[in-house]
Structures are given as C-alpha cells and as structure tokens.
Amino acid sequence: MKKALLFVVALFASLMIMPNAFALEVASVDGVKYSTVQEAIDDANGKTVTLLSNVTESVTIPSGMTVTLDLGSYTLTNIEGKHTITNEGNLTITGSGTVDNVSHARAAVYNSTTGIATLNSGIYTRSSEKGSSAEESGNNSYYTIENHGNMTINDSVQVLNNGSFSSLLHNGFYNGPAENPDGSLKPTLTINGGLFTGGLNTVKNDDDGILTINGGTFTNVAQAAVLNWNSTTITGGTFVSDKDVILNGKLDNIRDAGILNITDGNFSAGEGYNIITKMGESNADYDANILVSGGTFNKTVEQMPIDENMEVVQNEDGTFTVQYKEADYSKVNELVAKANSIDKTKYTAESVKVLEDLINSIDYNKTVLEQDYVDGLAISLQNAIDGLVEKTEEPTNPEDPDTDLPDFPEVNLPDKDVKDEVSNPKTVDNISYAYIALLISGLGVFVSLKRLA
C-alpha cells in the first residue's frame, strides 16, 4: 500500500515538472535559454534578449530597466486584449523580425510616459486590422505604434497598417487635459528614416506632442501623411497622399498650438488636393504658426506662409521648390564692370593682379543669409580698384653711353696729330702742354722786347 502511494506521488510530481522540462525555449540572454520572453527580459537588465522562435506573448519592460530586444527573423504576437510590447523603461529593438498586434484598441508597441524607446529595425504591424473608414472600426482597430514617452525611429524600420479608422503612428495624448492635466509631459517622437504606410493618417501628432521628421517615406490613401495638432518640424523625407499631404490643426497655443515648420522634404498631394490644409475642427487661424523655408512640392505653395528670405521656384518637371533668395550682387556687378573698363596697361602688374585675382574668386552662389559676405566683397573690389598703382617713367641709368652730359667746347686738333691721338691716349695732354709752353715763351719774348724799346 505504501509503495503504491509513493508511486502515485512520484507520478504526480513528474507530471508537474514535465511541462517545464519540455517547454519550448523561445528566448535567450547570454546563451541562457528561457521558455518565455518575459522571463528573459526580467533577467536582462543591461543585456540583450534574443528571440529563438515565433512566439505569442505580451511583454513589459519595467521602469528602471534597460533592455535590447533582438527580434532575429521571428514574430512576436500579442496575447488577446494586450499591447504586444509595453515599454516603461529603456528599450532598443533590433533584428529583421516582426512585432504584431491582433487585438482591438491595442498597439504593437506602446511606449509609456516613462519609456525611452529606440526602434533601429524590424516590422511593426496590425495584421488583423478591420478599420474600413473614419467612421467604421470593424471592432478591431488601433494605432500600430503609440508613444507617450520618448521614442526614436531609425532607417531600417517598417510600420504598416492597412486600416483607415485609426492612424498608423500616434504621438501625444488623445485627450491631453484628462491624460496630462498639468501639461508637464511632452511626448517626443523623432523619425530619422523608415517606411510608414497606411492608417487614417500615417503620423498623428496629438495633444502636447513634439514631432520631428528628418527622413523616411510616408504614404497614405485615406486622409493625410501627417496630421499635426501641436508641434511638428520636418527637415526631410518623402510624403505622398492621395488627398491632402498635411492636415494642420490649432485650438490654442498650449496643447494644440498648430506649430508646423518645414525646412526640406518632398511633398506630393492628390489631384484636387493641397499640400497643407486646415484640420476640420481647427480654429480659422490654423496657419498662424506655419512656416515653410524649404522643400519640393507638386503643388504651388505660394499661398502658404513662406519665410521672407525664401522664394518659390517652378522646376522643369512642374514641381515647385522653396529655396533661399539669391544674395544681392548688384554692387559687386557694378564694380566688376568698372574694373573691366579700366585700361590696365597704365598700372603696375602687381596691383592689376590683385584686382583680377579678386574678380576671379567671386562666388555667385551666395544666398540672402550670406549677404554680409557679398557686401564685404564689394568693399574689397572698391579697395582693389582704388589701389591700382600707375606706372612711372623709368629712371635714367648713369652707365648708359647715351646718357646726356654737359656740353663742352670742341677742341679742333691738326689733322696730322689724329693718328697720334688714336695710338697714344696721352698725345692730347702732351700737345696741350706744348701749346701752353709756347704761349708762355712768346709772352716772355714780348715783355723783353717791350723793355728794350
């Protein structure tokens, strides 16, 4: 009887142990394998959790933890009714795998108010999305990614949603006064690149949200590529919509300020639609905080608020580019024309070279932001013109045999002595002495005769 009882106890214990013994290992940390992703995360502070297979599980990165999740090539799908990944700590996601959510009102990635998330790669989707219009959710619709904290998305990311009830990517609060009463939280999303397709709006920047788009491709067929309610800066990227490219809303200057700054990017609106349009419920001054200072557009943007230093230029392909105005070169051109009209043969080679080198160095591609450089160039040109040095007569060379000398009286010598002069340079001197002696002698004779008389 005792043996039978011991056998039953042992069998029961084995059955309790067997599920763990034969559980599928779905993740690893430093070579240690785990049967659940959450267990791996709990042991991975400052480390990397690597998926080893497709898994259905919802996971949370707790506040205070730093974890890297390497998706590998596998898919992580949520448990019914939960977000697939909830981040309250510091999360980085890598790998080429997929994060999927199949439940109504739940996201593939939810970044909480304490969360810091960096998505370096991976595919993020809602594969069972049923939203068919702005009015019809199909009882299974939501954002693919929702950010209430601080999130950065980089080049190798793809975010997908084939529905048109919810936006694809949501930054900020749907109801700021209720979710962020004192307004102290500023959900911040920075997109450096990636592919973003679908949703009612591709990217929705909501109450208190701060959105910066530096690159990426954003396409939408339902409404807009970007819906902005608070503060959005676009410095690059490609934005394509079958309708309006950007919807801008403004209700106040606090939570829904309607700040939109575009410095660059390519924007293409559908036939009969605009690049930027007022969001329906917005105030009439929806464009009060819009400023466009760059970019290329398939529709004219002259009706939009353009920076005073910018101009709209139509390209050969029919698109329009907003670019900085050229600097004013009128004074420079005037001085160059003056310099070219000068007869430079009258001036020294050195001073002419200074002027010509300056003219040849002129950069005619400066914008109004560099007007000070152009104005300084005009001053330099004027100084170079004023500094031309006139040529002067060459000084007389005293060794030149043609140099003019004072006039001396000619001395005519007898022809018979010319030969002697040529052959003996001292002859002239000897002859001179002879004449002097003769004159003295004659004078003496004259004086003597006078006395005798």
ABEGO torsion letter per residue (X at the ends): XAAAAAAAAAAAAAAAAAAAAABBBABBBGGBBBABAAAAAAAABGBBBBBABBBBBBBBBBBGBBBBBBAEABBBBBBBGBBABBBABBBBBBEABBBBBABBGBBABBBBAABBBBBABEBBBBAABABABAABAGGBBBBABBBABBBBBBAABBBBBABAABBABBBEBABAAAABAAGABBBBBBBAEEBBBEEABABBBBBGBBBBBAEEBBBBAABBABBBABBBBBAEEBBBBABBABBBBBABAAABAGBBBBABEBBBBBBGBBABBBBAABBAAAAAABBBAEEBBABBAAABBBBAABBBBBBAAGBBBBBBBBBBAAAAAAAAAAAAABBAAABBAAAAAAAAAAAAABBAABBAAAAAAAAAAAAAAAAAAAABBBBBBBBBBAABAABBBBBBBBBBBBAAAAAAAAABAAAAAAAAAAAAAAAAAAAAAAAAAAAAX
